[in-house]
């Protein structure tokens, strides 16, 4: 089977089925929360991850709804991208009750950020700074003043880089690799 067959006949239909179920659940519960973040992939294309959080049958669901290429990262462009995506799914932007993203001006900006455009659409939206980004800021700040934290995160980074270099290392020598890196860092 070719990669095109697998992609077109297996992966895409499964993805469409999952997306359809998520959309039905959002429409059932009506109100939902969005989390948005962007990053560049290996081809230096900006990818926007759109996650939703909602309540179904007393159970909180948190799902990746879409991953889209983002050509313009201004607040209004991001808002228009979200609006078009939700409109194509039959979901009203007015049902977004909260949003969470990083502290970049294009996202949280009070006047031209995505947050401000969402609040123009629904003034009752609650914005929360993403806790994962807050944790990252804390770690970055703590490593400036705490040598032990810097050593720990340096060790974790070295370990990840070393493992990613070879699949055979991961499969055959994991306990030995951990011991070597730990001893090297302690020296």
Backbone as CSV, one residue per row, in Angstrom:
resi,resn,N_x,N_y,N_z,CA_x,CA_y,CA_z,C_x,C_y,C_z
1,UNK,0.844,-1.187,0.000,0.000,0.000,0.000,0.882,1.241,0.000
2,UNK,0.536,2.191,-0.822,1.317,3.424,-0.899,0.929,4.374,0.228
3,UNK,1.796,5.345,0.474,1.497,6.333,1.524,0.269,7.154,1.152
4,UNK,0.024,7.362,-0.148,-1.155,8.119,-0.580,-2.437,7.341,-0.310
5,UNK,-2.389,6.025,-0.553,-3.550,5.185,-0.269,-3.874,5.206,1.220
6,UNK,-2.855,5.000,2.047,-3.058,4.984,3.503,-3.591,6.326,3.977
7,UNK,-3.001,7.420,3.475,-3.422,8.756,3.878,-4.860,9.046,3.427
8,UNK,-5.153,8.779,2.139,-6.457,9.144,1.584,-7.586,8.184,1.958
9,UNK,-7.266,6.912,2.137,-8.308,5.907,2.367,-8.462,5.474,3.826
10,UNK,-7.450,5.781,4.649,-7.530,5.345,6.050,-7.454,6.529,7.009
11,UNK,-6.365,7.283,6.950,-6.131,8.335,7.944,-7.136,9.477,7.821
12,UNK,-7.334,10.007,6.606,-8.264,11.136,6.443,-9.706,10.781,6.819
13,UNK,-10.234,9.622,6.384,-11.601,9.278,6.815,-11.742,9.121,8.328
14,UNK,-10.737,8.554,8.974,-10.785,8.433,10.438,-10.782,9.822,11.068
15,UNK,-9.921,10.712,10.559,-9.865,12.082,11.066,-11.182,12.814,10.890
16,UNK,-11.821,12.651,9.723,-13.124,13.293,9.482,-14.201,12.749,10.425
17,UNK,-14.160,11.450,10.692,-15.135,10.845,11.617,-14.962,11.386,13.029
18,UNK,-13.717,11.486,13.471,-13.436,12.013,14.815,-13.884,13.472,14.909
19,UNK,-13.558,14.264,13.876,-13.936,15.684,13.865,-15.456,15.838,13.897
20,UNK,-16.166,14.979,13.168,-17.629,15.024,13.139,-18.202,14.765,14.530
21,UNK,-17.645,13.803,15.249,-18.105,13.495,16.610,-17.855,14.682,17.537
22,UNK,-16.675,15.307,17.435,-16.349,16.467,18.273,-17.327,17.605,17.995
23,UNK,-17.600,17.871,16.722,-18.532,18.946,16.356,-19.924,18.657,16.909
24,UNK,-20.385,17.418,16.794,-21.701,17.049,17.341,-21.753,17.256,18.848
25,UNK,-20.678,16.894,19.549,-20.643,17.085,21.004,-20.660,18.567,21.364
26,UNK,-19.918,19.389,20.611,-19.911,20.839,20.880,-21.300,21.414,20.650
27,UNK,-21.947,21.010,19.568,-23.295,21.513,19.281,-24.298,21.064,20.341
28,UNK,-24.090,19.874,20.910,-24.975,19.359,21.954,-24.824,20.162,23.239
29,UNK,-23.576,20.418,23.630,-23.367,21.125,24.898,-23.508,22.637,24.735
30,UNK,-23.398,23.134,23.518,-23.569,24.520,23.118,-22.383,25.407,23.491
31,UNK,-22.040,25.539,24.764,-20.961,26.448,25.169,-19.646,25.695,25.280
32,UNK,-18.570,26.361,24.902,-17.265,25.715,24.931,-16.147,26.744,25.129
33,UNK,-14.969,26.238,25.330,-13.759,26.990,25.659,-12.751,26.689,24.554
34,UNK,-11.973,27.681,24.108,-10.954,27.398,23.094,-9.558,27.686,23.635
35,UNK,-8.611,26.905,23.171,-7.190,27.108,23.454,-6.496,27.146,22.097
36,UNK,-5.723,28.194,21.858,-5.101,28.392,20.559,-3.616,28.653,20.760
37,UNK,-2.798,27.996,19.940,-1.358,28.249,19.970,-0.795,27.973,18.589
38,UNK,0.269,28.649,18.262,0.892,28.415,16.961,2.364,28.091,17.141
39,UNK,2.884,27.374,16.168,4.294,27.031,16.153,4.704,26.793,14.714
40,UNK,5.993,26.854,14.465,6.484,26.565,13.123,6.867,25.100,13.032
41,UNK,6.534,24.478,11.904,6.947,23.099,11.693,8.332,23.079,11.041
42,UNK,8.826,21.913,10.675,10.173,21.792,10.125,10.332,22.513,8.797
43,UNK,9.237,22.731,8.074,9.318,23.450,6.804,9.119,24.956,7.000
44,UNK,9.161,25.425,8.236,9.027,26.827,8.642,7.670,27.407,8.243
45,UNK,6.637,26.571,8.300,5.270,27.038,8.092,4.632,27.200,9.466
46,UNK,3.921,28.289,9.650,3.239,28.529,10.912,1.984,27.666,10.974
47,UNK,1.884,26.840,12.009,0.734,25.953,12.201,-0.036,26.418,13.434
48,UNK,-1.329,26.558,13.300,-2.184,26.991,14.397,-2.960,25.788,14.923
49,UNK,-2.712,25.439,16.185,-3.440,24.347,16.835,-4.640,24.944,17.560
50,UNK,-5.820,24.400,17.286,-7.053,24.885,17.903,-7.651,23.736,18.702
51,UNK,-7.666,23.909,20.010,-8.231,22.898,20.908,-9.515,23.439,21.514
52,UNK,-10.423,22.556,21.816,-11.683,22.940,22.452,-11.846,22.153,23.736
53,UNK,-12.540,22.757,24.656,-12.851,22.103,25.936,-14.323,22.336,26.201
54,UNK,-15.032,21.258,26.542,-16.475,21.344,26.732,-16.930,20.240,27.675
55,UNK,-18.179,20.331,28.098,-18.735,19.385,29.058,-19.825,18.543,28.387
56,UNK,-19.665,17.212,28.462,-20.654,16.284,27.908,-20.953,15.225,28.963
57,UNK,-22.228,15.124,29.350,-22.655,14.122,30.341,-21.792,14.168,31.600
58,UNK,-21.608,15.333,32.159,-20.819,15.553,33.378,-19.358,15.128,33.231
59,UNK,-18.876,15.074,32.012,-17.491,14.709,31.747,-16.837,15.812,30.913
60,UNK,-15.686,16.291,31.376,-14.971,17.334,30.648,-14.195,16.692,29.503
61,UNK,-14.389,17.219,28.307,-13.682,16.744,27.116,-12.745,17.854,26.649
62,UNK,-11.524,17.482,26.341,-10.556,18.430,25.790,-9.998,17.797,24.532
63,UNK,-10.233,18.424,23.387,-9.908,17.812,22.107,-9.172,18.788,21.189
64,UNK,-8.252,18.230,20.395,-7.645,18.992,19.310,-8.663,19.006,18.186
65,UNK,-9.172,20.165,17.860,-10.203,20.279,16.839,-9.599,20.413,15.451
66,UNK,-8.529,21.206,15.357,-7.965,21.439,14.040,-6.527,21.924,14.146
67,UNK,-5.774,21.640,13.102,-4.414,22.134,12.954,-4.362,22.754,11.568
68,UNK,-4.235,24.079,11.509,-4.313,24.774,10.218,-3.067,25.615,9.979
69,UNK,-2.739,25.765,8.700,-1.623,26.624,8.319,-2.079,28.070,8.476
70,UNK,-1.220,28.866,9.072,-1.538,30.263,9.364,-0.559,31.154,8.594
71,UNK,-1.065,31.894,7.609,-0.198,32.739,6.786,-0.004,34.132,7.379
72,UNK,-0.933,34.565,8.212,-0.864,35.890,8.837,-1.182,35.700,10.317
73,UNK,-0.273,36.106,11.186,-0.472,35.864,12.618,-0.950,37.095,13.377
74,UNK,-1.501,38.083,12.675,-2.061,39.238,13.378,-3.344,38.809,14.084
75,UNK,-3.749,39.574,15.070,-4.941,39.244,15.851,-6.188,39.128,14.997
76,UNK,-6.370,40.070,14.068,-7.575,40.041,13.228,-7.540,38.869,12.251
77,UNK,-6.361,38.547,11.733,-6.243,37.407,10.811,-6.539,36.095,11.535
78,UNK,-6.050,35.963,12.768,-6.334,34.764,13.558,-7.832,34.657,13.858
79,UNK,-8.435,35.805,14.195,-9.878,35.812,14.463,-10.659,35.380,13.219
80,UNK,-10.304,35.947,12.059,-10.992,35.595,10.811,-10.808,34.117,10.478
81,UNK,-9.615,33.596,10.727,-9.354,32.175,10.502,-10.260,31.312,11.378
82,UNK,-10.355,31.665,12.662,-11.230,30.929,13.584,-12.696,31.058,13.174
83,UNK,-13.098,32.273,12.830,-14.495,32.513,12.451,-14.883,31.686,11.226
84,UNK,-14.017,31.668,10.221,-14.306,30.881,9.009,-14.350,29.389,9.312
85,UNK,-13.422,28.934,10.149,-13.384,27.516,10.491,-14.648,27.105,11.247
86,UNK,-15.016,27.879,12.288,-16.207,27.536,13.070,-17.481,27.662,12.226
87,UNK,-17.533,28.675,11.350,-18.704,28.851,10.487,-18.863,27.642,9.562
88,UNK,-17.753,27.142,9.020,-17.833,25.979,8.129,-18.294,24.716,8.874
89,UNK,-18.113,24.705,10.193,-18.540,23.566,11.007,-19.948,23.749,11.568
90,UNK,-20.519,24.941,11.350,-21.853,25.223,11.871,-21.870,25.555,13.354
91,UNK,-20.731,26.030,13.868,-20.601,26.371,15.288,-20.530,27.894,15.419
92,UNK,-21.314,28.447,16.327,-21.334,29.893,16.534,-20.191,30.350,17.441
93,UNK,-19.508,31.392,17.014,-18.421,31.975,17.832,-18.994,32.603,19.107
94,UNK,-20.265,32.921,19.099,-20.892,33.533,20.279,-21.007,32.544,21.436
95,UNK,-20.811,31.256,21.166,-20.902,30.233,22.207,-19.562,29.950,22.874
96,UNK,-18.521,30.683,22.477,-17.226,30.550,23.149,-17.321,31.346,24.448
97,UNK,-17.131,30.672,25.586,-17.249,31.348,26.876,-15.898,31.719,27.478
98,UNK,-14.829,31.073,27.009,-13.500,31.369,27.534,-12.453,31.031,26.484
99,UNK,-11.297,31.667,26.623,-10.196,31.407,25.704,-8.887,31.431,26.481
100,UNK,-7.917,30.692,25.961,-6.618,30.624,26.615,-5.537,30.537,25.546
101,UNK,-4.531,31.391,25.680,-3.376,31.332,24.806,-2.207,32.002,25.498
102,UNK,-1.068,32.074,24.794,0.129,32.634,25.413,0.022,34.153,25.552
103,UNK,1.080,34.757,26.021,1.073,36.185,26.300,1.544,37.057,25.157
104,UNK,1.672,36.516,23.958,2.115,37.317,22.815,1.074,38.388,22.502
105,UNK,1.536,39.527,22.020,0.645,40.659,21.752,-0.432,40.316,20.727
106,UNK,-0.095,39.515,19.724,-1.099,39.177,18.710,-2.195,38.274,19.276
107,UNK,-1.936,37.635,20.406,-2.929,36.760,21.026,-3.700,37.476,22.135
108,UNK,-2.987,37.973,23.130,-3.690,38.529,24.295,-3.881,40.042,24.229
109,UNK,-3.390,40.673,23.178,-3.464,42.125,23.063,-4.846,42.688,23.331
110,UNK,-4.909,43.733,24.138,-6.176,44.320,24.559,-6.895,45.038,23.431
111,UNK,-6.159,45.588,22.467,-6.778,46.369,21.401,-6.803,45.652,20.053
112,UNK,-5.728,44.950,19.700,-5.662,44.306,18.391,-5.356,42.817,18.453
113,UNK,-5.327,42.252,19.638,-5.039,40.823,19.767,-6.270,39.979,19.504
114,UNK,-6.048,38.699,19.368,-7.156,37.754,19.165,-8.182,37.873,20.283
115,UNK,-7.686,38.047,21.510,-8.594,38.192,22.659,-9.570,39.351,22.451
116,UNK,-9.076,40.502,22.010,-9.948,41.673,21.857,-10.995,41.447,20.767
117,UNK,-10.616,40.768,19.689,-11.576,40.493,18.623,-12.623,39.472,19.077
118,UNK,-12.202,38.491,19.878,-13.172,37.543,20.438,-14.139,38.259,21.380
119,UNK,-13.611,39.218,22.177,-14.472,39.952,23.111,-15.432,40.878,22.378
120,UNK,-15.055,41.360,21.192,-15.992,42.154,20.392,-17.160,41.283,19.939
121,UNK,-16.871,40.029,19.637,-17.905,39.090,19.223,-18.777,38.665,20.397
122,UNK,-18.147,38.478,21.567,-18.858,38.054,22.779,-18.196,38.725,23.977
123,UNK,-18.744,39.818,24.484,-18.115,40.588,25.571,-17.918,39.810,26.876
124,UNK,-18.617,38.681,27.049,-18.520,37.921,28.293,-17.413,36.871,28.301
125,UNK,-16.642,36.785,27.221,-15.553,35.797,27.148,-14.521,36.088,28.233
126,UNK,-14.057,35.032,28.868,-13.017,35.137,29.900,-11.697,34.680,29.286
127,UNK,-10.669,35.523,29.393,-9.340,35.166,28.897,-8.477,34.677,30.058
128,UNK,-7.765,33.570,29.833,-6.830,33.033,30.821,-5.491,32.806,30.131
129,UNK,-4.428,33.262,30.775,-3.094,33.003,30.231,-2.837,31.503,30.335
130,UNK,-2.344,30.893,29.277,-2.112,29.448,29.225,-1.152,29.015,30.332
131,UNK,-1.570,28.055,31.139,-0.758,27.596,32.271,0.529,26.904,31.827
132,UNK,0.520,26.237,30.679,1.750,25.611,30.175,2.787,26.679,29.850
133,UNK,2.332,27.808,29.295,3.256,28.901,29.003,3.740,29.566,30.294
134,UNK,2.867,29.660,31.270,3.271,30.220,32.571,4.340,29.331,33.199
135,UNK,4.136,28.009,33.164,5.122,27.074,33.705,6.461,27.218,32.984
136,UNK,6.417,27.367,31.677,7.651,27.557,30.911,8.376,28.828,31.354
137,UNK,7.635,29.903,31.578,8.246,31.153,32.044,8.875,30.976,33.425
138,UNK,8.197,30.235,34.309,8.723,29.974,35.648,10.015,29.173,35.564
139,UNK,10.023,28.142,34.723,11.219,27.313,34.578,12.375,28.140,34.030
140,UNK,12.105,28.947,33.014,13.164,29.798,32.440,13.707,30.763,33.486
141,UNK,12.823,31.346,34.283,13.254,32.289,35.302,14.014,31.586,36.429
142,UNK,13.567,30.382,36.818,14.214,29.683,37.927,15.596,29.185,37.552
143,UNK,15.809,28.864,36.280,17.126,28.368,35.878,18.161,29.479,35.873
144,UNK,17.726,30.724,35.859,18.668,31.852,35.917,19.256,31.999,37.319
145,UNK,18.503,31.606,38.323,18.943,31.815,39.706,19.254,30.525,40.443
146,UNK,18.872,29.375,39.894,19.023,28.120,40.605,19.853,27.142,39.767
147,UNK,21.082,26.908,40.184,21.999,26.039,39.454,21.483,24.605,39.378
148,UNK,20.851,24.111,40.440,20.342,22.742,40.441,19.249,22.568,39.381
149,UNK,18.359,23.538,39.267,17.301,23.464,38.255,17.909,23.507,36.860
150,UNK,18.900,24.359,36.664,19.562,24.445,35.364,20.215,23.111,34.999
151,UNK,20.871,22.479,35.975,21.506,21.187,35.729,20.470,20.115,35.398
152,UNK,19.362,20.109,36.127,18.320,19.118,35.889,17.741,19.260,34.486
153,UNK,17.349,20.470,34.105,16.743,20.657,32.792,17.775,20.486,31.684
154,UNK,19.022,20.801,31.958,20.092,20.537,31.000,20.260,19.050,30.773
155,UNK,20.190,18.273,31.841,20.294,16.821,31.740,19.137,16.244,30.931
156,UNK,17.930,16.709,31.193,16.761,16.243,30.459,16.909,16.571,28.971
157,UNK,17.394,17.766,28.670,17.574,18.159,27.266,18.636,17.299,26.585
158,UNK,19.775,17.079,27.259,20.833,16.235,26.692,20.311,14.822,26.433
159,UNK,19.550,14.319,27.358,18.988,12.982,27.248,18.058,12.886,26.030
160,UNK,17.212,13.877,25.860,16.269,13.876,24.730,17.010,13.960,23.399
161,UNK,18.016,14.821,23.318,18.790,14.956,22.081,19.526,13.662,21.772
162,UNK,20.155,13.080,22.787,20.908,11.845,22.607,20.003,10.720,22.113
163,UNK,18.835,10.592,22.724,17.909,9.530,22.333,17.349,9.748,20.935
164,UNK,17.094,10.980,20.589,16.492,11.235,19.283,17.463,10.984,18.135
165,UNK,18.753,10.869,18.431,19.742,10.612,17.387,19.672,9.194,16.839
166,UNK,19.180,8.228,17.589,19.197,6.846,17.116,18.077,6.026,17.744
167,UNK,17.301,5.375,16.891,16.240,4.498,17.381,16.821,3.241,18.036
168,UNK,17.981,2.803,17.563,18.607,1.611,18.154,19.025,1.887,19.594
169,UNK,19.499,3.099,19.875,19.875,3.452,21.250,18.665,3.363,22.166
170,UNK,17.568,3.876,21.692,16.356,3.867,22.512,15.947,2.433,22.822
171,UNK,15.970,1.597,21.803,15.478,0.225,21.948,16.390,-0.628,22.821
172,UNK,17.705,-0.528,22.634,18.621,-1.483,23.252,19.305,-1.015,24.534
173,UNK,19.494,0.271,24.720,20.387,0.734,25.780,19.785,1.778,26.714
174,UNK,18.507,1.843,26.839,17.890,2.903,27.627,18.417,2.988,29.064
175,UNK,18.462,1.903,29.851,18.965,2.033,31.232,20.427,2.498,31.278
176,UNK,21.254,1.995,30.354,22.655,2.389,30.304,22.801,3.863,29.948
177,UNK,21.998,4.340,29.017,22.048,5.746,28.600,21.708,6.655,29.775
178,UNK,20.689,6.311,30.516,20.286,7.122,31.664,21.428,7.188,32.674
179,UNK,22.052,6.055,32.963,23.159,6.014,33.921,24.344,6.861,33.440
180,UNK,24.716,6.733,32.166,25.853,7.491,31.621,25.581,8.987,31.682
181,UNK,24.411,9.417,31.244,24.092,10.850,31.271,24.055,11.388,32.694
182,UNK,23.497,10.597,33.607,23.424,11.034,35.008,24.829,11.192,35.598
183,UNK,25.708,10.198,35.359,27.080,10.258,35.869,27.849,11.414,35.240
184,UNK,27.659,11.630,33.936,28.339,12.710,33.240,27.936,14.061,33.822
185,UNK,26.658,14.222,34.092,26.173,15.497,34.616,26.618,15.734,36.066
186,UNK,26.797,14.673,36.826,27.185,14.815,38.216,28.691,15.098,38.365
187,UNK,29.456,14.801,37.326,30.917,14.986,37.401,31.303,16.445,37.347
